[in-house]
Amino acid sequence: MKRLLLLSLALLPMAPLPAAAHLNPAEHGSFAAGFSHPFFGLDHIFAMVAVGLWAALLGGRALGAVPAAFVGAMLVGFAAALGGMPLPFVEPAILASVVAVGLLALMAVRAPVPVAALIVGAFALFHGHAHGGELGEAGAASFALGFALATALLHGAGVAFGLGFARFLGSEFGRGAIRAAGGLTALAGLWLAVGG
C-alpha cells in the first residue's frame, strides 16, 4: 500500500493542468515569463519529463548528458528563431517528440549516450524554435534563461521519478513503472495530436 501511495504521489505532477495564459513579460519580467512558458503547454511538459524518464532508464552518464543535450539544442533552436531562420513542422515535431521519447522509454531502448543525446537534441531544436517564435515583448536572454531552467527542472523531475520508481518499487518493478510512464506519455502525445 505504501508503494502504491508513493507511486501515486510521484505521478501527480503529470496530471493534466488547467489551461492558462503565458505570463506577460511587462508585468512579470522576462525571466518569469520564460520560466513559466514550458509549464503552460502539456506537449512541452510531457516531452521534457519523458526525456528524464528515458535518461533514468539509460543510467550512468545519460542522467546528465541526455537532458543537457536537450537544453543545449533547445537554446540553438531558440537562437535560430530569433535570427529569422525558418524551421518547418515545428508543432508536429513537438508532438512527435512526446510520442517518440515516450516510446523510447516504454521500450527501454538502450541507445549509447551520444545517440540518445542526438535524438533528444533533434527534437529540442523544435521546442526551442517554438519558444523563440513566442518571445513577444520579453528580453531574449532572460527569457531563454528562464525556459532553460524550467526545462532542466522538468528533466530533473523525470529523472527523479525514474530513480524513485527504481528505489521504492525495486529494480525490476521500478523499471516497469518507468516504462509504463513512458507509454502513458506516448499515449498523451497521441491524444494531443488528435486534438486533445
C-alpha positions as a LaTeX table, in Angstrom:
\begin{tabular}{lrrr}
\hline
Residue & $x$ (\AA) & $y$ (\AA) & $z$ (\AA) \\
\hline
Met1 & 0.00 & 0.00 & 0.00 \\
Lys2 & 2.85 & 2.35 & 0.88 \\
Arg3 & 4.47 & 1.77 & $-2.53$ \\
Leu4 & 1.20 & 2.43 & $-4.32$ \\
Leu5 & 0.78 & 5.70 & $-2.43$ \\
Leu6 & 4.34 & 6.77 & $-3.29$ \\
Leu7 & 3.78 & 5.89 & $-6.94$ \\
Ser8 & 0.56 & 7.92 & $-6.98$ \\
Leu9 & 2.32 & 10.92 & $-5.43$ \\
Ala10 & 5.16 & 10.62 & $-7.93$ \\
Leu11 & 2.72 & 10.64 & $-10.86$ \\
Leu12 & 0.66 & 13.56 & $-9.53$ \\
Pro13 & 2.72 & 16.28 & $-11.28$ \\
Met14 & 1.99 & 14.57 & $-14.60$ \\
Ala15 & $-1.77$ & 15.06 & $-14.14$ \\
Pro16 & $-3.49$ & 17.43 & $-16.57$ \\
Leu17 & $-3.34$ & 21.08 & $-15.63$ \\
Pro18 & $-5.96$ & 23.72 & $-16.33$ \\
Ala19 & $-5.34$ & 25.97 & $-19.30$ \\
Ala20 & $-3.59$ & 29.22 & $-18.50$ \\
Ala21 & $-2.17$ & 32.10 & $-20.46$ \\
His22 & 1.56 & 32.84 & $-20.64$ \\
Leu23 & 2.83 & 35.44 & $-18.21$ \\
Asn24 & 3.13 & 38.95 & $-19.59$ \\
Pro25 & 6.83 & 40.00 & $-19.51$ \\
Ala26 & 5.83 & 43.64 & $-18.96$ \\
Glu27 & 4.09 & 42.68 & $-15.71$ \\
His28 & 6.18 & 39.77 & $-14.50$ \\
Gly29 & 9.59 & 40.22 & $-16.13$ \\
Ser30 & 11.22 & 38.32 & $-18.95$ \\
Phe31 & 12.81 & 35.66 & $-16.74$ \\
Ala32 & 9.47 & 34.82 & $-15.08$ \\
Ala33 & 7.73 & 34.72 & $-18.47$ \\
Gly34 & 10.41 & 32.37 & $-19.81$ \\
Phe35 & 10.42 & 30.19 & $-16.70$ \\
Ser36 & 6.65 & 29.78 & $-16.76$ \\
His37 & 6.47 & 29.19 & $-20.51$ \\
Pro38 & 7.19 & 25.41 & $-20.59$ \\
Phe39 & 4.62 & 24.79 & $-17.85$ \\
Phe40 & 1.75 & 26.15 & $-19.95$ \\
Gly41 & 1.97 & 23.52 & $-22.67$ \\
Leu42 & 1.26 & 19.86 & $-21.93$ \\
Asp43 & 3.27 & 18.90 & $-25.02$ \\
His44 & 6.36 & 20.58 & $-23.54$ \\
Ile45 & 5.80 & 19.11 & $-20.08$ \\
Phe46 & 5.29 & 15.56 & $-21.33$ \\
Ala47 & 8.27 & 15.67 & $-23.69$ \\
Met48 & 10.65 & 17.09 & $-21.10$ \\
Val49 & 9.61 & 14.68 & $-18.35$ \\
Ala50 & 9.88 & 11.79 & $-20.84$ \\
Val51 & 13.47 & 12.81 & $-21.62$ \\
Gly52 & 14.22 & 12.49 & $-17.90$ \\
Leu53 & 12.47 & 9.12 & $-17.68$ \\
Trp54 & 14.47 & 7.76 & $-20.61$ \\
Ala55 & 17.70 & 9.14 & $-19.13$ \\
Ala56 & 16.86 & 7.37 & $-15.85$ \\
Leu57 & 16.44 & 4.09 & $-17.72$ \\
Leu58 & 19.76 & 4.59 & $-19.51$ \\
Gly59 & 21.53 & 5.50 & $-16.25$ \\
Gly60 & 25.18 & 6.44 & $-15.83$ \\
Arg61 & 26.39 & 9.38 & $-17.91$ \\
Ala62 & 22.99 & 9.64 & $-19.60$ \\
Leu63 & 21.45 & 11.03 & $-16.39$ \\
Gly64 & 23.14 & 14.37 & $-17.06$ \\
Ala65 & 24.19 & 14.20 & $-20.70$ \\
Val66 & 20.82 & 13.49 & $-22.29$ \\
Pro67 & 18.92 & 16.31 & $-20.52$ \\
Ala68 & 21.87 & 18.67 & $-21.10$ \\
Ala69 & 21.80 & 17.86 & $-24.82$ \\
Phe70 & 18.11 & 18.73 & $-24.91$ \\
Val71 & 18.62 & 22.07 & $-23.15$ \\
Gly72 & 21.61 & 22.98 & $-25.33$ \\
Ala73 & 19.90 & 22.13 & $-28.60$ \\
Met74 & 16.75 & 23.91 & $-27.45$ \\
Leu75 & 18.78 & 27.10 & $-26.99$ \\
Val76 & 20.17 & 26.66 & $-30.52$ \\
Gly77 & 16.60 & 26.37 & $-31.85$ \\
Phe78 & 15.64 & 29.48 & $-29.89$ \\
Ala79 & 18.54 & 31.42 & $-31.41$ \\
Ala80 & 17.57 & 30.19 & $-34.88$ \\
Ala81 & 14.03 & 31.51 & $-34.41$ \\
Leu82 & 15.35 & 34.87 & $-33.21$ \\
Gly83 & 17.61 & 35.02 & $-36.25$ \\
Gly84 & 14.63 & 34.51 & $-38.54$ \\
Met85 & 15.72 & 31.03 & $-39.65$ \\
Pro86 & 12.57 & 29.11 & $-40.58$ \\
Leu87 & 12.06 & 25.59 & $-39.29$ \\
Pro88 & 9.23 & 23.63 & $-40.89$ \\
Phe89 & 6.74 & 21.48 & $-39.00$ \\
Val90 & 7.55 & 22.90 & $-35.55$ \\
Glu91 & 4.28 & 21.94 & $-33.84$ \\
Pro92 & 4.04 & 18.46 & $-35.41$ \\
Ala93 & 7.69 & 17.79 & $-34.45$ \\
Ile94 & 6.99 & 18.84 & $-30.86$ \\
Leu95 & 4.04 & 16.44 & $-30.69$ \\
Ala96 & 6.17 & 13.74 & $-32.34$ \\
Ser97 & 8.78 & 14.26 & $-29.62$ \\
Val98 & 6.23 & 13.43 & $-26.92$ \\
Val99 & 5.27 & 10.20 & $-28.67$ \\
Ala100 & 8.79 & 9.22 & $-29.74$ \\
Val101 & 10.58 & 9.81 & $-26.45$ \\
Gly102 & 7.69 & 8.20 & $-24.59$ \\
Leu103 & 8.04 & 5.14 & $-26.82$ \\
Leu104 & 11.82 & 5.08 & $-26.30$ \\
Ala105 & 11.17 & 4.91 & $-22.55$ \\
Leu106 & 8.35 & 2.38 & $-22.97$ \\
Met107 & 10.57 & 0.07 & $-24.99$ \\
Ala108 & 13.59 & 0.78 & $-22.74$ \\
Val109 & 15.74 & 1.41 & $-25.81$ \\
Arg110 & 19.39 & 1.09 & $-24.75$ \\
Ala111 & 20.96 & 3.67 & $-27.04$ \\
Pro112 & 24.56 & 4.79 & $-26.50$ \\
Val113 & 24.67 & 8.16 & $-24.72$ \\
Pro114 & 25.79 & 10.15 & $-27.83$ \\
Val115 & 22.97 & 8.63 & $-29.89$ \\
Ala116 & 20.39 & 9.32 & $-27.17$ \\
Ala117 & 21.69 & 12.90 & $-26.89$ \\
Leu118 & 21.44 & 13.33 & $-30.66$ \\
Ile119 & 17.85 & 12.03 & $-30.72$ \\
Val120 & 16.59 & 14.31 & $-27.96$ \\
Gly121 & 18.68 & 17.19 & $-29.31$ \\
Ala122 & 16.99 & 16.93 & $-32.70$ \\
Phe123 & 13.58 & 17.25 & $-31.07$ \\
Ala124 & 14.80 & 20.03 & $-28.78$ \\
Leu125 & 15.56 & 22.25 & $-31.78$ \\
Phe126 & 11.83 & 22.40 & $-32.48$ \\
His127 & 10.94 & 23.11 & $-28.85$ \\
Gly128 & 13.46 & 25.96 & $-28.78$ \\
His129 & 12.23 & 27.34 & $-32.09$ \\
Ala130 & 8.69 & 27.42 & $-30.71$ \\
His131 & 9.89 & 29.35 & $-27.65$ \\
Gly132 & 11.67 & 31.84 & $-29.92$ \\
Gly133 & 8.57 & 32.28 & $-32.03$ \\
Glu134 & 6.55 & 33.15 & $-28.92$ \\
Leu135 & 9.05 & 35.57 & $-27.37$ \\
Gly136 & 6.83 & 38.61 & $-27.76$ \\
Glu137 & 8.00 & 41.58 & $-25.68$ \\
Ala138 & 10.31 & 39.59 & $-23.43$ \\
Gly139 & 14.05 & 40.18 & $-23.34$ \\
Ala140 & 15.64 & 37.29 & $-25.20$ \\
Ala141 & 18.49 & 36.44 & $-22.80$ \\
Ser142 & 16.46 & 36.44 & $-19.60$ \\
Phe143 & 13.53 & 34.68 & $-21.30$ \\
Ala144 & 15.92 & 31.98 & $-22.56$ \\
Leu145 & 17.50 & 31.58 & $-19.13$ \\
Gly146 & 14.03 & 31.17 & $-17.62$ \\
Phe147 & 12.79 & 28.50 & $-20.01$ \\
Ala148 & 16.14 & 26.67 & $-19.96$ \\
Leu149 & 15.98 & 26.44 & $-16.16$ \\
Ala150 & 12.34 & 25.30 & $-16.24$ \\
Thr151 & 13.21 & 22.68 & $-18.85$ \\
Ala152 & 16.11 & 21.40 & $-16.75$ \\
Leu153 & 13.78 & 21.13 & $-13.76$ \\
Leu154 & 11.23 & 19.15 & $-15.80$ \\
His155 & 14.02 & 16.83 & $-16.97$ \\
Gly156 & 15.10 & 16.52 & $-13.35$ \\
Ala157 & 11.56 & 15.60 & $-12.36$ \\
Gly158 & 11.57 & 12.81 & $-14.95$ \\
Val159 & 14.94 & 11.54 & $-13.72$ \\
Ala160 & 13.79 & 11.77 & $-10.09$ \\
Phe161 & 10.58 & 9.86 & $-10.86$ \\
Gly162 & 12.58 & 7.21 & $-12.67$ \\
Leu163 & 15.16 & 6.81 & $-9.94$ \\
Gly164 & 12.41 & 6.98 & $-7.30$ \\
Phe165 & 10.44 & 4.23 & $-9.03$ \\
Ala166 & 13.53 & 2.02 & $-9.04$ \\
Arg167 & 14.35 & 2.75 & $-5.41$ \\
Phe168 & 10.91 & 2.46 & $-3.85$ \\
Leu169 & 9.42 & $-0.21$ & $-6.09$ \\
Gly170 & 12.52 & $-2.35$ & $-6.53$ \\
Ser171 & 14.75 & $-2.55$ & $-9.55$ \\
Glu172 & 12.66 & $-4.65$ & $-11.94$ \\
Phe173 & 9.25 & $-3.35$ & $-10.89$ \\
Gly174 & 10.66 & 0.17 & $-10.92$ \\
Arg175 & 11.90 & $-0.22$ & $-14.49$ \\
Gly176 & 8.44 & $-1.46$ & $-15.40$ \\
Ala177 & 6.90 & 1.64 & $-13.78$ \\
Ile178 & 9.26 & 3.92 & $-15.75$ \\
Arg179 & 8.37 & 2.10 & $-18.95$ \\
Ala180 & 4.66 & 2.39 & $-18.15$ \\
Ala181 & 5.08 & 6.12 & $-17.54$ \\
Gly182 & 6.82 & 6.36 & $-20.93$ \\
Gly183 & 3.91 & 4.54 & $-22.53$ \\
Leu184 & 1.42 & 6.89 & $-20.89$ \\
Thr185 & 3.47 & 9.82 & $-22.19$ \\
Ala186 & 3.34 & 8.42 & $-25.73$ \\
Leu187 & $-0.44$ & 7.99 & $-25.42$ \\
Ala188 & $-0.75$ & 11.55 & $-24.13$ \\
Gly189 & 1.20 & 12.73 & $-27.18$ \\
Leu190 & $-1.18$ & 10.89 & $-29.49$ \\
Trp191 & $-4.15$ & 12.36 & $-27.62$ \\
Leu192 & $-2.71$ & 15.87 & $-28.03$ \\
Ala193 & $-2.01$ & 15.23 & $-31.72$ \\
Val194 & $-5.60$ & 14.19 & $-32.34$ \\
Gly195 & $-6.88$ & 17.38 & $-30.78$ \\
Gly196 & $-6.99$ & 16.71 & $-27.06$ \\
\hline
\end{tabular}
